[in-house]
Amino acid sequence: MPRRCAGEGMTAMARSDVQSERLLTPAEVAALLRVDPKTVTRWAEQGKFGSIRTLGGHRRYSEAEIHAFLAGSGPGTR
């Protein structure tokens, strides 16, 4: 059975957008937000920011979206 590429079925434009965007691990996001990685996962499940899953099932987060979350969050908004 042939292996499928992660971007298979996407247009060339969409594939290049995904590849150019930096994705962060839960540990990297946790360090930026100064919380536990499990809190990052819980917040993503609550819809505070989005996540994607790798082919192996691991979560990754858009660096731009996390920075936007940081810019919009203040005391009492988390």
VEXLUMKOL-939901 format. One record per atom (N, C-alpha, C): residue number from 1; atom name; x, y, z. Coordinates in Angstrom, 2 decimals. Last residue first. Example, Ala and Ser with C-alpha at 12.3 -4.5 7.8 and 13.67 -1.06 7.14 Angstrom:
residues 2
ZADO   resi   name        c1        c2        c3
ZADO      2      N     12.85     -2.25      7.08
ZADO      2     CA     13.67     -1.06      7.14
ZADO      2      C     12.90      0.03      7.87
ZADO      1      N     13.19     -5.69      7.80
ZADO      1     CA     12.30     -4.50      7.80
ZADO      1      C     13.20     -3.30      7.80
end
This chain:
residues 78
ZADO   resi   name        c1        c2        c3
ZADO     78      N     -7.90     34.38     30.92
ZADO     78     CA     -7.47     33.00     30.65
ZADO     78      C     -8.43     32.05     31.24
ZADO     77      N     -8.56     36.86     31.75
ZADO     77     CA     -9.15     36.41     30.49
ZADO     77      C     -8.78     34.97     30.19
ZADO     76      N     -7.29     37.81     34.05
ZADO     76     CA     -8.67     37.35     34.17
ZADO     76      C     -9.29     36.86     32.88
ZADO     75      N     -5.16     40.00     32.35
ZADO     75     CA     -5.54     39.43     33.65
ZADO     75      C     -7.03     39.03     33.66
ZADO     74      N     -5.40     39.09     28.87
ZADO     74     CA     -4.94     39.94     29.96
ZADO     74      C     -5.32     39.29     31.27
ZADO     73      N     -4.92     38.27     25.52
ZADO     73     CA     -5.22     37.83     26.87
ZADO     73      C     -4.62     38.80     27.89
ZADO     72      N     -4.11     39.09     23.06
ZADO     72     CA     -5.48     39.38     23.44
ZADO     72      C     -5.82     38.99     24.86
ZADO     71      N     -1.50     38.19     22.87
ZADO     71     CA     -1.76     39.63     22.73
ZADO     71      C     -3.15     40.00     23.22
ZADO     70      N     -1.89     35.41     23.09
ZADO     70     CA     -1.12     36.13     24.10
ZADO     70      C     -1.41     37.63     24.06
ZADO     69      N     -3.31     34.96     20.72
ZADO     69     CA     -3.93     34.65     22.01
ZADO     69      C     -3.22     35.40     23.14
ZADO     68      N     -1.31     35.63     18.91
ZADO     68     CA     -2.55     36.42     18.94
ZADO     68      C     -3.29     36.20     20.25
ZADO     67      N      0.49     33.58     19.46
ZADO     67     CA      0.90     34.97     19.72
ZADO     67      C     -0.32     35.90     19.75
ZADO     66      N     -1.08     31.43     18.60
ZADO     66     CA     -0.67     31.51     20.01
ZADO     66      C     -0.24     32.93     20.36
ZADO     65      N     -1.28     31.99     15.88
ZADO     65     CA     -2.49     31.95     16.69
ZADO     65      C     -2.17     32.05     18.19
ZADO     64      N      1.41     31.78     15.08
ZADO     64     CA      0.70     33.05     14.91
ZADO     64      C     -0.55     33.10     15.80
ZADO     63      N      1.91     29.06     15.58
ZADO     63     CA      2.65     30.08     16.32
ZADO     63      C      1.93     31.43     16.25
ZADO     62      N     -0.50     26.63     15.95
ZADO     62     CA     -0.02     27.69     15.08
ZADO     62      C      0.67     28.76     15.92
ZADO     61      N      0.38     23.50     17.38
ZADO     61     CA     -0.35     24.76     17.49
ZADO     61      C      0.31     25.81     16.59
ZADO     60      N     -0.24     20.00     17.48
ZADO     60     CA      0.64     21.11     17.13
ZADO     60      C     -0.23     22.36     17.07
ZADO     59      N     -0.40     16.76     18.97
ZADO     59     CA     -0.98     18.08     18.73
ZADO     59      C      0.12     19.08     18.37
ZADO     58      N     -0.02     13.55     17.41
ZADO     58     CA      0.45     14.58     18.33
ZADO     58      C     -0.15     15.93     17.97
ZADO     57      N     -0.60     11.58     15.58
ZADO     57     CA     -1.60     11.89     16.59
ZADO     57      C     -1.19     12.94     17.60
ZADO     56      N      1.05     11.16     13.46
ZADO     56     CA      1.26     10.30     14.62
ZADO     56      C      0.29     10.58     15.76
ZADO     55      N      0.38     13.20     11.79
ZADO     55     CA      0.01     11.85     11.37
ZADO     55      C      0.16     10.86     12.52
ZADO     54      N     -0.76     15.74     14.10
ZADO     54     CA      0.20     15.18     13.15
ZADO     54      C     -0.28     13.80     12.74
ZADO     53      N     -3.51     17.91     14.36
ZADO     53     CA     -2.89     16.65     14.76
ZADO     53      C     -1.92     16.21     13.67
ZADO     52      N     -3.84     21.29     15.51
ZADO     52     CA     -3.91     20.28     14.46
ZADO     52      C     -3.26     19.02     15.01
ZADO     51      N     -5.86     23.67     17.25
ZADO     51     CA     -4.72     22.76     17.17
ZADO     51      C     -4.93     21.85     15.97
ZADO     50      N     -6.85     27.00     18.31
ZADO     50     CA     -6.95     25.76     17.55
ZADO     50      C     -5.70     24.90     17.65
ZADO     49      N     -7.96     28.34     21.44
ZADO     49     CA     -7.15     28.41     20.22
ZADO     49      C     -7.19     27.04     19.57
ZADO     48      N    -10.15     27.85     23.01
ZADO     48     CA     -9.43     29.12     23.19
ZADO     48      C     -8.48     29.39     22.04
ZADO     47      N    -11.56     25.46     22.98
ZADO     47     CA    -11.71     26.38     21.86
ZADO     47      C    -11.02     27.73     22.03
ZADO     46      N    -11.17     23.46     24.74
ZADO     46     CA    -12.22     24.42     25.09
ZADO     46      C    -12.43     25.47     23.99
ZADO     45      N     -8.96     22.24     23.63
ZADO     45     CA    -10.22     21.51     23.60
ZADO     45      C    -11.41     22.41     23.93
ZADO     44      N     -7.09     24.20     24.29
ZADO     44     CA     -7.39     23.94     22.87
ZADO     44      C     -8.71     23.19     22.74
ZADO     43      N     -7.08     23.92     27.07
ZADO     43     CA     -7.54     25.18     26.47
ZADO     43      C     -7.89     25.00     25.00
ZADO     42      N     -5.98     21.33     27.27
ZADO     42     CA     -7.34     21.59     27.77
ZADO     42      C     -7.90     22.87     27.14
ZADO     41      N     -3.41     21.76     26.23
ZADO     41     CA     -4.32     20.81     25.59
ZADO     41      C     -5.76     21.09     25.99
ZADO     40      N     -2.46     23.57     28.17
ZADO     40     CA     -2.50     23.96     26.75
ZADO     40      C     -3.49     23.06     26.00
ZADO     39      N     -2.52     21.96     30.40
ZADO     39     CA     -3.40     23.13     30.36
ZADO     39      C     -3.55     23.61     28.92
ZADO     38      N     -0.49     20.18     29.79
ZADO     38     CA     -1.86     19.67     29.86
ZADO     38      C     -2.88     20.81     29.83
ZADO     37      N      1.81     21.84     30.06
ZADO     37     CA      1.37     21.39     28.74
ZADO     37      C     -0.05     20.82     28.72
ZADO     36      N      1.24     24.54     32.38
ZADO     36     CA      1.57     23.15     32.14
ZADO     36      C      1.10     22.75     30.74
ZADO     35      N      2.37     27.90     31.56
ZADO     35     CA      1.40     26.94     32.12
ZADO     35      C      1.91     25.53     31.85
ZADO     34      N      3.48     30.06     30.12
ZADO     34     CA      3.84     29.79     31.52
ZADO     34      C      2.77     28.96     32.23
ZADO     33      N      3.26     30.46     27.47
ZADO     33     CA      2.11     30.87     28.29
ZADO     33      C      2.35     30.70     29.79
ZADO     32      N      5.70     29.43     26.55
ZADO     32     CA      5.30     30.81     26.20
ZADO     32      C      4.22     31.34     27.13
ZADO     31      N      5.55     26.84     27.58
ZADO     31     CA      6.63     27.72     28.01
ZADO     31      C      6.29     29.19     27.71
ZADO     30      N      3.35     25.86     26.16
ZADO     30     CA      3.30     25.95     27.62
ZADO     30      C      4.38     26.89     28.16
ZADO     29      N      4.39     25.82     23.59
ZADO     29     CA      3.28     26.73     23.90
ZADO     29      C      3.20     26.94     25.40
ZADO     28      N      6.31     23.81     23.92
ZADO     28     CA      6.73     25.15     23.51
ZADO     28      C      5.65     26.18     23.83
ZADO     27      N      4.68     21.63     24.63
ZADO     27     CA      5.69     22.10     25.57
ZADO     27      C      6.16     23.51     25.22
ZADO     26      N      3.13     21.24     22.29
ZADO     26     CA      2.50     21.65     23.54
ZADO     26      C      3.49     22.20     24.56
ZADO     25      N      4.97     22.78     19.55
ZADO     25     CA      4.58     21.63     20.35
ZADO     25      C      3.85     22.13     21.60
ZADO     24      N      4.00     24.82     16.76
ZADO     24     CA      4.63     24.64     18.06
ZADO     24      C      4.12     23.39     18.75
ZADO     23      N      4.73     25.61     13.40
ZADO     23     CA      3.87     24.91     14.35
ZADO     23      C      4.66     24.63     15.63
ZADO     22      N      4.82     28.21     11.09
ZADO     22     CA      5.54     27.47     12.14
ZADO     22      C      4.54     26.88     13.12
ZADO     21      N      3.93     28.02      7.72
ZADO     21     CA      3.53     28.41      9.06
ZADO     21      C      4.26     27.56     10.08
ZADO     20      N      4.66     26.84      5.37
ZADO     20     CA      5.37     28.06      5.75
ZADO     20      C      5.03     28.51      7.16
ZADO     19      N      2.96     24.65      5.08
ZADO     19     CA      4.38     24.40      5.26
ZADO     19      C      5.13     25.65      5.72
ZADO     18      N      0.51     25.90      4.68
ZADO     18     CA      0.70     25.05      5.86
ZADO     18      C      2.18     24.86      6.12
ZADO     17      N      0.99     27.20      2.25
ZADO     17     CA      0.62     27.97      3.43
ZADO     17      C      0.87     27.18      4.70
ZADO     16      N      1.47     25.06      0.54
ZADO     16     CA      2.58     25.97      0.82
ZADO     16      C      2.28     26.84      2.03
ZADO     15      N     -1.10     23.90      0.53
ZADO     15     CA      0.04     23.14      1.03
ZADO     15      C      1.20     24.06      1.37
ZADO     14      N     -2.61     25.89     -0.69
ZADO     14     CA     -2.89     25.52      0.70
ZADO     14      C     -1.71     24.78      1.29
ZADO     13      N     -1.42     25.84     -3.27
ZADO     13     CA     -1.44     27.06     -2.47
ZADO     13      C     -1.64     26.74     -0.99
ZADO     12      N     -1.91     23.28     -4.20
ZADO     12     CA     -0.52     23.71     -4.02
ZADO     12      C     -0.45     24.95     -3.13
ZADO     11      N     -4.57     21.76     -2.31
ZADO     11     CA     -4.07     22.51     -3.46
ZADO     11      C     -2.64     22.93     -3.17
ZADO     10      N     -4.51     18.42     -1.01
ZADO     10     CA     -4.58     19.88     -0.83
ZADO     10      C     -4.12     20.56     -2.12
ZADO      9      N     -3.97     15.83     -1.57
ZADO      9     CA     -5.36     16.25     -1.70
ZADO      9      C     -5.53     17.75     -1.49
ZADO      8      N     -1.39     15.54      0.76
ZADO      8     CA     -2.05     14.98     -0.42
ZADO      8      C     -3.52     15.39     -0.44
ZADO      7      N      0.17     16.32      2.85
ZADO      7     CA     -0.52     17.35      2.11
ZADO      7      C     -1.29     16.85      0.90
ZADO      6      N      1.31     13.96      3.76
ZADO      6     CA      0.45     14.73      4.67
ZADO      6      C     -0.36     15.77      3.92
ZADO      5      N      1.11     11.26      1.41
ZADO      5     CA      1.77     12.49      1.86
ZADO      5      C      0.79     13.27      2.73
ZADO      4      N      0.80      7.82      2.01
ZADO      4     CA      0.18      9.08      1.60
ZADO      4      C      0.96     10.24      2.19
ZADO      3      N      2.35      4.95      0.65
ZADO      3     CA      2.22      5.92      1.74
ZADO      3      C      1.63      7.20      1.20
ZADO      2      N      0.70      2.18     -0.92
ZADO      2     CA      1.56      3.36     -0.98
ZADO      2      C      1.29      4.29      0.19
ZADO      1      N      0.85     -1.18      0.00
ZADO      1     CA      0.00      0.00      0.00
ZADO      1      C      0.89      1.24      0.00
end
